[in-house]
Amino acid sequence: MNDRDYDLVLFGATGFTGRLVAGHLARRTAGTTVRWAVAGRSRDRLRALADELAGRAPAVEVVDLDDTDGLRRLTARTAVVASTAGPFVRLGEPLVAACVDTTTDYADITGEPGFVALVRDRYGQPALDAGVRLVTCCGFDSVPHDLGARFTAGLLPQDTEVSVRAYVRADARFSGGTAHSALDAIASRRIGDAGRPAPGAPSLRRVHGLALRPHRAPADLDGYGVPLPTVDPAIVLRSARALPGYGRSFGYGHYALVGNLPLAAAGLAGASVFGVAAALPPTRTLLRKLLPAAGTGPSAERRARSSFSVTFVGKGGGHTVVTRVSGGDPGYDETARMLGEAALSLAQDDAGELTGALTPAMALGEPYRTRLEHQGLAFDVLAAADDDAA
C-alpha cells in the first residue's frame, strides 16, 4: 500500500492511553520514513499533542468517529489504523466498518468481550473476503497472555494433550477509561462468547477451558490462583485452535495470583458483587457515576513503580515447563508499546496467511514477539522438567 498517504493512523491519540501510544510511535519512527498521523475531532488538541511529541511529529487529521464518510475517506489513505478510542462497544464499530470497506488493517486495545464478538460476527467474513486483518486486544488484554501461552505450549511435546495455566500478578493503578470499559465488559456477559472461532479461521485441534476454581498455586508461586473472568482466555483459545504449536489438544486456565486464602475469598466475593451490580441497569448507572472520569489515569511516577508478571505452568507428554512474561506498568506504558508495535508490525512485517477477525498471535506471530522483546517485555523460561524425574 505504498501509494497511500500514511503507513498508519492513530485514533484516540488525545486520550490518556492514546497520548502514550503517540509518544511511543513518535520515538520509534524518529529517523525513519514511516508516515503516520493522529486523528480525532479536535484539531486544536491534536495539534497541541503533535507539537509536544519528542521524535517524529505526526500529521493531523480531523474526523469524528460518527462521521461515516469521513472515516472512509481517511482509512482509504492509510495502510493501518490503530485505535485507543473506547469504550469500543459504544464507539468502535464505525471505524472497523470503514477499515473493511477500504481494505485497511486495524488494531485496537479493547478488552471488551462484546466488542470482540461484534467484530468477529459482523466483520469477520467481510474482512476475510477483502484480505483485511482486524486485530482486537492488542494491549494488556490480551497480548501477554496470548503470546505467553503460545510461547509456553511451543516448548512442550506436540504429539500429546497440552495444558497451560496462567497466573497473573500486577502492581498498578488503572484509569477512568479502563474502569468504564471493564464495567461495560462485565455488563455484556459475553466473555465466553468472545472465544468462538471467527469465519474462515483454521480449526487444528480441540481446545477447552480448564476448571475455574480457587486453588493453591504451584509451590514456587507462593499463593492461590483465583479465576480471572477477563476476555484473555477466549483470545488464547482462539489462537490455540487456529495455530500450530499447541499440542494435539489444548486446555487453558486463567487466574489472578493472590497471597493468601482470605484474600482469594475476598476477591471472589468482590467480583461477584461487582458483577451483579454491573448487570442491573440502576446499579450500573450508579457505578458509572462513581468511577473516575474517562481520560484520567495514574501519574508518570506511579506508572514507573508499576509492574506485572504472568507465570505460565505448561504440562504435556510427561513434561512441565514454567515460563514468565513480565514488564512495567501494564495498563498504560506497556499497553502503549503493545499497540504501537502491533501497528508497526502490521505496516512493516511480512503479512501472515490469516486474514479476517484475528487475535494478536494469529495476526502478528513471532515477529511481533521479537518486537516486544526489543522494547523491554521479557519472555523467560524459568524451569523445565520431566514429571517422572521431578
C-alpha positions in Angstrom: 0.0 0.0 0.0 2.9 2.4 -0.8 0.5 4.5 -2.8 -1.4 5.5 0.4 -0.6 8.8 2.2 0.1 7.1 5.5 1.6 3.9 6.8 -0.6 4.2 9.9 -3.1 6.5 11.6 -3.7 6.6 15.4 -7.3 7.3 16.6 -7.9 8.3 20.2 -4.5 9.9 20.4 -5.5 12.7 22.8 -6.9 10.4 25.4 -4.8 9.2 28.3 -3.6 5.9 26.7 -3.6 7.4 23.2 -1.1 10.0 24.2 1.3 7.3 25.4 0.8 5.4 22.2 1.5 8.6 20.2 4.7 9.2 22.3 5.9 5.6 21.6 5.2 5.9 17.9 7.0 9.3 17.7 10.1 7.8 19.3 10.0 4.6 17.2 9.6 6.4 13.9 12.3 9.1 14.5 14.9 8.8 11.8 12.7 6.5 9.6 10.5 7.0 6.6 7.3 5.9 8.4 4.4 8.2 7.5 1.9 8.5 10.3 -0.9 10.7 11.6 -3.1 11.3 14.7 -6.8 11.5 14.1 -9.8 12.8 16.1 -12.4 15.5 16.2 -10.4 18.4 17.8 -7.8 20.0 15.6 -6.5 22.1 18.5 -5.9 19.2 20.8 -4.4 17.1 18.1 -2.1 19.9 17.0 -1.0 20.6 20.6 -0.2 16.9 21.0 1.8 16.8 17.8 3.8 19.8 18.9 4.6 18.2 22.3 5.9 14.9 21.0 9.6 14.2 21.1 10.6 12.4 18.0 8.9 12.4 14.6 5.8 14.6 14.8 2.7 13.1 13.1 0.4 14.8 10.7 -3.0 15.8 12.0 -6.3 14.5 10.5 -9.7 15.8 11.8 -12.6 13.4 11.7 -15.3 12.3 14.1 -16.0 8.6 14.9 -19.6 9.1 13.9 -18.7 10.6 10.5 -19.0 7.5 8.3 -18.0 9.2 5.1 -15.1 11.0 6.8 -13.8 7.7 8.3 -13.9 6.0 4.9 -12.0 8.9 3.2 -9.3 8.8 5.9 -8.9 5.0 6.2 -8.6 4.8 2.4 -5.5 6.9 2.8 -3.6 4.7 5.3 -2.4 1.1 5.3 -3.1 0.6 9.1 -5.4 2.1 11.7 -4.6 1.8 15.4 -7.3 2.8 17.9 -7.5 3.6 21.6 -10.9 5.2 21.3 -13.2 3.4 23.7 -15.4 2.2 25.2 -15.2 0.3 22.0 -18.6 -1.3 22.2 -20.2 2.2 22.0 -17.7 4.0 19.8 -15.6 1.5 17.8 -17.8 -0.1 15.2 -17.9 2.7 12.5 -14.1 2.7 12.4 -13.9 -1.1 12.0 -16.6 -0.9 9.2 -14.6 1.8 7.4 -11.4 -0.3 7.6 -13.1 -3.3 6.0 -14.7 -1.1 3.3 -11.3 0.4 2.4 -9.2 -2.7 2.8 -7.2 -1.2 5.7 -5.7 -3.3 8.5 -6.8 -2.5 12.0 -5.6 -3.0 15.6 -7.0 -1.8 19.0 -6.6 -2.2 22.7 -10.1 -3.3 23.6 -10.7 -5.8 26.4 -14.4 -5.8 25.9 -15.8 -9.2 25.1 -18.9 -7.8 23.5 -16.9 -5.7 21.0 -14.6 -8.7 20.2 -17.7 -10.7 19.4 -19.2 -7.9 17.4 -16.1 -7.5 15.2 -16.0 -11.3 14.7 -19.7 -11.8 13.9 -20.3 -8.7 11.8 -17.0 -8.1 10.1 -15.1 -11.4 10.2 -16.4 -12.7 6.9 -16.2 -9.4 5.0 -12.7 -8.8 6.3 -11.7 -12.4 5.3 -13.1 -11.8 1.8 -11.3 -8.5 1.5 -8.0 -9.8 2.9 -8.1 -7.4 5.8 -6.7 -8.1 9.3 -8.8 -6.9 12.2 -6.8 -7.5 15.3 -8.5 -6.8 18.6 -7.0 -7.0 22.1 -3.5 -5.6 21.4 -2.9 -4.3 24.9 -2.5 -5.9 28.3 -5.8 -7.5 27.3 -4.6 -9.9 25.8 -1.0 -9.7 24.4 1.0 -11.1 27.4 -1.4 -14.0 27.8 -1.9 -14.8 24.1 1.8 -14.7 23.2 2.8 -16.2 26.5 0.6 -19.2 26.2 1.8 -19.8 22.7 5.4 -19.4 23.8 4.9 -21.9 26.6 2.9 -24.5 24.6 5.6 -24.5 22.0 8.1 -25.8 24.5 6.1 -29.0 25.1 5.8 -32.2 23.1 3.3 -31.7 20.3 2.0 -35.2 20.0 0.0 -35.1 23.2 -2.6 -33.1 25.1 -1.1 -29.8 26.3 -2.5 -27.7 29.2 -1.3 -24.2 30.3 -2.3 -22.4 33.5 -1.6 -18.6 33.7 -1.2 -16.8 37.0 -1.4 -13.0 36.7 0.1 -10.6 39.2 0.0 -6.8 38.8 1.0 -3.9 40.9 -0.6 -1.0 39.1 -3.5 1.5 39.0 -6.0 1.9 36.2 -7.6 4.9 34.5 -11.1 6.0 34.3 -11.4 4.8 30.7 -10.3 1.3 31.7 -12.8 1.3 34.6 -15.7 2.2 32.3 -14.7 -0.3 29.7 -14.5 -3.0 32.4 -18.0 -2.1 33.6 -19.3 -2.4 30.0 -17.5 -5.7 29.5 -18.9 -7.3 32.7 -22.4 -6.0 31.9 -22.3 -7.5 28.4 -21.9 -11.1 29.8 -20.2 -12.2 26.6 -16.9 -13.2 27.9 -17.3 -16.9 26.9 -18.9 -16.0 23.6 -15.8 -14.0 22.5 -13.9 -17.3 22.2 -15.9 -18.7 19.4 -13.9 -19.0 16.2 -14.1 -16.4 13.5 -15.3 -17.2 10.0 -12.6 -18.9 8.0 -10.3 -19.5 11.0 -8.5 -22.8 10.9 -9.5 -25.5 13.4 -6.4 -27.6 14.0 -7.3 -29.1 17.4 -9.9 -29.3 20.2 -9.5 -26.6 22.8 -11.2 -26.1 26.2 -11.0 -24.0 29.3 -9.7 -25.6 32.5 -11.7 -25.7 35.7 -12.2 -22.3 37.1 -12.0 -22.7 40.9 -9.7 -21.3 43.5 -6.7 -23.5 44.2 -3.2 -23.5 45.7 -0.8 -22.3 43.0 2.3 -24.3 42.3 4.7 -24.1 45.3 7.2 -21.8 43.6 4.5 -19.1 43.1 3.6 -19.0 46.8 -0.1 -18.1 46.7 -3.5 -19.0 45.4 -5.0 -18.9 42.0 -8.4 -17.2 41.7 -10.4 -17.4 38.4 -10.0 -14.2 36.5 -13.1 -13.5 34.3 -11.5 -11.5 31.5 -11.5 -11.8 27.8 -8.0 -13.2 27.8 -8.9 -17.0 28.0 -11.2 -16.5 25.0 -8.4 -14.9 23.0 -5.9 -17.6 24.0 -8.2 -20.4 23.0 -9.0 -18.8 19.6 -5.3 -18.7 18.9 -4.7 -22.3 20.1 -7.5 -23.6 17.8 -6.1 -21.9 14.7 -2.3 -22.1 15.1 0.3 -24.9 15.1 2.3 -25.5 18.3 -0.3 -26.2 20.9 -0.2 -30.0 21.0 -2.8 -32.5 19.9 -5.4 -30.8 22.1 -5.1 -27.8 24.4 -6.6 -26.6 27.6 -6.1 -23.2 29.3 -6.8 -21.7 32.7 -6.5 -18.0 33.7 -6.1 -16.9 37.3 -5.1 -14.0 39.4 -2.3 -14.8 41.8 -3.1 -13.7 45.4 -1.1 -14.1 48.5 -3.4 -15.9 50.9 -6.7 -17.7 51.1 -8.7 -14.9 52.8 -7.6 -12.5 50.1 -8.7 -15.0 47.5 -12.1 -15.4 49.1 -12.4 -11.6 49.4 -11.5 -11.2 45.7 -14.1 -13.7 44.6 -16.8 -12.1 46.8 -16.0 -8.6 45.5 -16.0 -9.8 41.9 -19.4 -11.4 42.4 -20.9 -8.3 43.9 -19.5 -6.1 41.2 -20.7 -8.5 38.5 -24.3 -8.4 39.9 -24.2 -4.6 40.2 -22.9 -4.2 36.7 -25.6 -6.4 35.2 -28.5 -4.4 36.7 -29.2 -1.1 34.9 -29.9 1.0 38.0 -26.8 -0.1 39.9 -24.8 0.0 36.7 -25.7 3.7 36.3 -24.7 4.4 39.9 -21.3 2.6 39.4 -20.7 4.7 36.2 -21.1 7.9 38.3 -18.8 6.6 41.0 -16.0 5.6 38.6 -13.1 8.0 37.8 -13.8 10.1 34.7 -12.6 8.7 31.4 -9.4 10.3 30.2 -7.8 10.3 33.6 -5.0 8.0 34.7 -2.0 7.4 37.0 0.9 9.8 37.1 4.2 9.0 35.3 5.8 8.5 38.8 3.1 5.9 39.8 3.4 4.2 36.4 7.2 4.0 36.9 6.6 2.0 40.1 4.1 -0.4 38.5 4.8 -3.8 37.1 3.2 -7.1 36.1 4.1 -10.7 35.6 2.2 -13.6 34.1 3.6 -17.0 35.1 2.6 -19.9 32.9 2.7 -23.5 34.0 2.5 -25.8 31.0 2.2 -29.6 31.0 2.2 -32.2 28.3 3.6 -35.6 27.5 5.1 -36.1 31.0 6.9 -32.7 30.9 6.4 -29.5 32.8 7.6 -26.1 31.8 7.3 -22.8 33.7 7.7 -19.5 31.8 7.0 -15.9 32.6 6.1 -12.8 30.7 6.8 -9.6 32.6 7.1 -5.9 32.2 6.4 -2.5 33.6 3.1 -0.6 34.0 0.6 -3.0 32.4 -2.4 -0.8 31.6 -0.6 2.2 30.1 3.1 2.2 29.4 3.2 -1.5 28.3 -0.1 -1.3 26.6 1.1 1.7 24.6 4.2 -0.3 23.4 2.0 -3.3 22.6 -0.4 -1.3 20.4 2.3 0.8 18.8 4.4 -2.3 17.9 1.3 -4.1 16.6 0.6 -1.2 14.3 4.2 -1.1 13.1 4.2 -4.8 12.6 1.0 -4.7 10.5 2.6 -1.9 8.4 6.1 -3.3 8.1 6.4 -7.0 8.7 5.6 -9.7 6.2 1.9 -10.5 6.4 0.9 -14.0 7.5 -1.6 -16.2 5.7 -4.5 -15.4 8.0 -7.0 -12.6 7.5 -10.3 -11.7 9.0 -11.1 -11.2 12.7 -7.8 -12.3 14.4 -6.1 -12.5 17.7 -2.6 -10.9 18.2 -0.9 -14.3 18.0 -2.8 -15.2 14.8 -2.2 -11.9 13.0 1.3 -11.0 14.1 3.1 -14.1 15.4 6.8 -14.3 16.1 7.9 -11.0 14.5 5.6 -9.2 17.0 7.0 -11.1 20.0 10.5 -10.2 18.8 9.5 -6.5 18.5 8.1 -6.5 22.1 11.2 -8.2 23.5 13.3 -5.4 21.9 11.1 -2.9 23.7 11.7 -4.5 27.1 8.9 -7.1 27.5 10.5 -10.3 28.9 9.7 -13.8 27.8 11.6 -16.1 30.2 11.8 -19.9 30.7 12.0 -20.4 34.5 12.0 -24.2 34.7 11.7 -27.3 32.6 11.5 -30.9 33.9 10.4 -34.4 33.2 7.5 -35.1 35.6 8.8 -38.6 36.5 12.2 -37.1 37.4 10.5 -34.4 39.5 
